[in-house]
């Protein structure tokens, strides 16, 4: 009996060791925790669903994922301890937590499902600190990402007995000071409250699920898109916020799919208005055109044209996408989204505005502007909505199909103007042609209001 028990224990240990070795060897590991079923307060609707969906998405992205539901204090600590071993030496590690959190005197605590928090003194003993989570990924050799959907209105606070009259309990979570190669994302900015959501997922998780699997979406662009999505979803009540110290090189959570058509670089010039300099200075760069597929709620695929813009001399980059509008509430046939990334010392400050795109036959041609309305979504994130009237839609598609150069007028925050002039080139012509053919096909015909059927 004793011998059988020992054999069983050794077997379990070997199995765990084998699993852990596989976990770490992948180089991409993730721990996902969703706490819904709290014992002392009302259950939360979405964290369980959020954790399941995020875990599945990360698995599709090539991560080795552990998902934990309704973690007690012991289970929370155990999960972090095991994950710390798995993450040691990994190329990238992600921790996602959905549930209740609390800030006490500047320290952030994540709340297990068995916490009572009957007094403020018990916070230290019954919760898990954000520092504990950061310690679990300290051994990662590459990027460390912590996603916290934990800024909901906290039901523990009103009934908590205050043993220390001077101890402050804040709304939401407190700001942190990130270390190198770390990105921590809050579902709402420091001191603000996040929505749990009235659907299957919180607004923050919805945003992550919408964008995190997009191939070739650099991590800074990814979280800017998530932020814009959440702010729009909550009518401006909630804005996610990131604390990060990332390296200079681009970072991607998701790799391009095998079916993605990669493009070679085409020419690009950035013309900048300079005080006392006529004509404007010209800085060379490049744009890489490619095409990807997006899937709508009904499972139908539609192409997206993407342009990855790089201007090395200005340390400026941008991701530009052209896609058909599938949102019936937005009066547009197609949307052009441009997300800029500029360094902290960028001379212009930031990209304050973008005007209508002009399509040109040659670089020197004056061109014709697309019939569209530009809009600033957030700092460095801009959208151009193409007019959805049939005549305008036809004119815009004709211009995009037949012209080989694009002019994008921009204005910096310091008031100076600039112009991005981009060449399609052979690969750009191919991807635009392929996309426009699909956009005008019978299989994915447009309705009278310009949206996909």
N, C-alpha and C positions, 0 to 999 in steps of 0.2 A: 504493500500500500504506500509506504513512505517512498520506495523507489519509483513507483508510478507517478506519484505527485511531483517528485524531483524532475523526472523526465518531462512531465507536462510543463513545469515552470521553465526549464531550460529551453524547451521548444518554443514557448511563448516569447521568451527573451530573444531567441535567435530570430523569430519572425519579426519582432519589433525592431531589432537591429537591422535586419535586411530591409524593412520598410523605410527606416530612417535613413539608411545609406542611400537608397534610391531617391528619397525625398531631397537630400542635400545635393546629390550628384547632378540633378537636373539643372542647377544654377538659377532656377526661377521658382521660388516657394512663396506660399501665401497662407495666412491664418485668417479665417473669417468667423466672426462671432456675432450672433444675433440674439439679443435678450428681449423677449416679449412677455413671458409668463412670470411677472413679478409676484411674490407671495404677499407682500405687505401693502401694495398699491394696485390700482387697476392695471390690467394687462395692456400692453401696447399693441396696436393693430399690425404694424408693418415690419418690425425688425426681423422676425423669422422669415418672412417672404424675401426681405431684402438680402439676408445672408444667403439663402438658397440660390437666388438669382445671381448675386455677385460671385459666389463660389463657382457656379456653372460657367459664367462668362470667363473667369480667370482660368478655368480648366481648358476652355476652348482656345485661350491665348497661350497655352503651353506651360502653365504653372502647375506645380504639384500643390494641391490645395487640401487643407484640413478645415472642415466646417463644424462649428460647435453651436448648438442651440441651447438657449436658456441656461447659461453657465452659472453655477453657484460660485462662491468665493474659492472653494477648493478646486473646482473644475477650471475656473479661470486661471488660477495660479499654475495648475498642472499643464494647461494648454500652452501658456507662455513659456514654461520651463522646457517642454518638449520642443516647441517651435524654436527656441533659442539654439538648441543643438542642431536642428535642421537648417537653420538660417546661417550658421557659422560657415563662412567662406563662400556663400551664394553670390551670384552675380546681381540678383535683385530679390528683395523680399518685400512683401506687401502684407500689412495687417489692416483688416477692415472690421470696424466695430459699429454695430447699430444697437441702440438701447439708451438707457438713462445715464447721464453724467452730471457731475456737480463740480463747481469751483469753490474752494474754501481757502481764503487768505492767499490767493494767487496760485494754488496748486490744483491741478485738474485730476479728478477721480472718476473712474468708470464703475458703474454700480452693478454688482452681481445680482442674480434674481433672488437670493436668500437674504439680502441685506435688510436690516430693520431700520437703521439710522434713527433710532429713537432719540439720540442726543448727538450734538455736533462732535462730541468726543469719540463716538463710534465710527465716524467716517474713516479715520485712519486705519481701523482694524477690520472693517467690513467691506472695504472697497479695494480696487486696484488702481494705482496711480498711472498717469500717462508716462511718467518716468519708468515705471515697471515695463510698460510696452516698449519704450525706446531701448531699455536695457536688453530686451529679448532680441532686438535686431542689431545690436552693437557690433556683432562679429561679421556682419555682411561686408563683403569686400567691395561691392558696388553700390547701387542705389537702394535706399531704404524709404519706403512709402507707408505712411500711416493715414488711414481714411477714417474719420470720426463722424458718424451720423448720430451725435450724442448731445445735441443742443436743445432738446425738446423742453417744454415747460415741465419743471420737476415737481412731482406731487409729494416727494419726501420732505421738501423744505418747510411747508406750512405747519406740519405737525412735529417738526424736529425741536426738541428741547435744547435751549441754548445754555450750555454750561459756562461758556466764555462770552461775556457780554460784549467784548471788543472784537470777537472773531467775525469777520465779514464773509458772507456767502453771496456770490455774484450770480447774475443771470448768465446762462450759457456757460461757455468755457473761457478761461483766461488765455491771453496771448503767450506765446513761448518764444524762446530764442533758439533757432535751429542750429545744428552742427553741420559740418560739410557732408555732402552726398545724402542729405535728408530732406524729404518733403512731407509735411504734415498738413492735411487738408481738413478744415472744419466745415460742417454742413451749413454753418452760419458764422458770420464774423464774430470776433471776441466780444462777449457780453451781450450777444443777441440770441433770440430764441428761434428755433427751427420748427417747421411744420412736420407732424408725423405723416400727413397726407390723407386724402380721402379716397385713395384708390389702392391698388395692390402694393404700391411702393411709395416711399417718401419721395418728395420732389428731388432731393439730393441724389438718392439712389437711382431714380429715373434718369437723371442727367448723366450719371456715370454709365448706366447701362446703354444709353443712347450713343455715347461717344467713345467709351474706353476700348472697344474692339475695332475702331476704325484704323486701318493700316496706314502707316506713314504719318500718323498724327503725333507730332512732337509733344512732349509732356506739358510744356507751357501752354501750347495751343489747346491741348485737351482740357485742361482745367479752366481756361478762359471760356471755352464753349460750355462747360458744365455750369460755370457761374452765370453766364448769360441765360442759359436755359432755366435755371432755378429762379433767377430774378424775374424772368418773364412768367414762369408758371405761378409764382406767388404774388404777382402784381407788385413787385418791388419790395415786399415785406422781408424777404430773405435773400442774402447774398453770401455764398460760400467764400471762404478765405483760405489762402495757402501761406504757410511759413516754410521757406525753403532756402537752402544754400546748395545750389546745383553747379556741376562743372560747366565749362564753356561749351563742350561738345553737345550736339543734339542727343536727346534721350527719347526712346520710343518704348511704350509698354506693349504694343502690338506690332507684329511684323507684317509686311504686305503679304496677301494671299498669293498662292501659286498662279492664280488666274489673272492677277493684276498685270496690266500691260505697263511695263516700266518704260520711261522715255529717257533719251539722252538730253543733254543740256542745250538750250537755245540761248540766243543772245538777249541781253537786257542792258538798259542804260538808265541810270538815275540822274536826272537833270535837276540841279538845285539852284535856287535863287540865292545869290551871294551879295552882300553889301559891297558896293564899289566894283563889282565884277560883271562885265557884259561881254559876251553872252553868259548864260548860266553855266556853272561847272558841270561836267559830265563824268560820272563814275560808272565804270563797267561792272556788270554782274552777270548772273545767268538764271535761267528758269528751266526747270525740269517738268515736262508735261507728262501726265499719266491718266489712266482712267480706272475707276473702281465702280463697284456695284453697291447700291443701297437697296435694302428690302423694306417695303412698307408693311403696314399692319395686316394687310391681306396676303402677305407672302409673295408679292410681286417684286421683281427686280427692275431697277432703273439705273442708268449710268450716271456717274458724277465725274466731271472733268476737274482735274486737280493740277495746280501749278505751284511748285515749290520754288520760291524766289530767294535768291541769295545775293547780297551785296557785301562781299568780304571787307572791302576798304572802310565801310561804315558799320561793320558788324551788325548789319540789319538783315533780317529774314522775314519771310511771310508765307503763309499757306493761303492760297486762293482756290476756291471751289465754285464751279458752275453746276447747278442742279435744277431739276424741275421742281416746282413748288407742289407739295402734297398737302398743304395746310389750307383747308377751305375757308378759314377765317381771315386769311391774308390775301388781299387782292393783287396777286402777282402770278405771272406765268412761270417765271424762273427766278432763282435767287443766286446772286453772287455774294459770297462771304469771303472777307479778307481779314485774316488774323495776323497782325504784325508782331514781331519780337524785336525789341530794341534794347541795347545795353543801358545800364544805369546812367552812364555818362554820355548818352546820345545827345549830340549838339542841339537837335531840334526839340528835345524834351520827350516828345511822343508824337504819334500820328493823330492829330486832332480831328481831321476830317478827310473824307474821300469823296470826290465828285464823280459824275457819270463817266463810264468808260467809252472811249472812242475807238472804233475799228478802222484800220488803215490798210491800204494796199501795200505801201512801202514805208520805210522808216521815216522818210521826209514828208510823206503825205500828211495833210491836215486831218483827214479822216471825218467820219460821221459818228455822232454820239448815239449810243443805245437809248431807246426811249425807256426811261427808268427813273426811279426815285432813290437817292442814296440816304442812308441813315446811320448814325453812330449808335452802336449798341453799348459798348463799354470802351474804356481807354484801349486804343490799339485794335479794337474789334469793330469792323464795319460791315454793313450789308447794303447791297444794291438790289432793289426789287424791280424786276422788269415788268413793264406794263402788260396787263392781261387782255386788253382789247384785241380782237382777231387781227386787225390790220397792223397794230403795233407788234404783236407777237410774230407775225410773218416777217416784218421788216427787221426785227431784232435777230431772228434766226438766220435770215439771209445774210446779214452783216457778219454774224459770227461764223457762218459757213464759208464765206467768200473772201474775207479779209485776213491777211497774214500777220498784221501787227496790231498791238493794243496800246493805247495811251490811258494811263490812270493818273489824273491830277490829284495831288494830295497837299495838305497843309500841315505843317508842324505846329506844335503847341506854342512855340515862340513867335508864330505868325508868318514865318517864311514859307514860300510855296515851293513845291517840287513836282516832278513829273516822272513816273515810271513808264518807260517804253519797253514793251516786251515783244519778242518775236515768237510766233508759233513754231516756225521751222517745220521740217518734215514730220517729226513725231507729233507736234502740236496739231498740225493739220489733220493727221490721221485720227487722233483721239477726239477732236471736235467733230469731225465728219462722222465717226462711229456713234458718238453720243447724240448728235442732232438727228441722225437717221432713226435712232431708237425713240427719241422724243416725239418724232412726227409719224411714227408707225401706227398702224391700226391696232396692233396688239396692246399698245399702251397709249391709246388716243386720249386727247385732252377733251375735257368737257367745255361747254360754252364759256364758263367762267375762268378757264385757263388752268384748272387743277386736274390732276390725274384722276381717272375714273376708278 
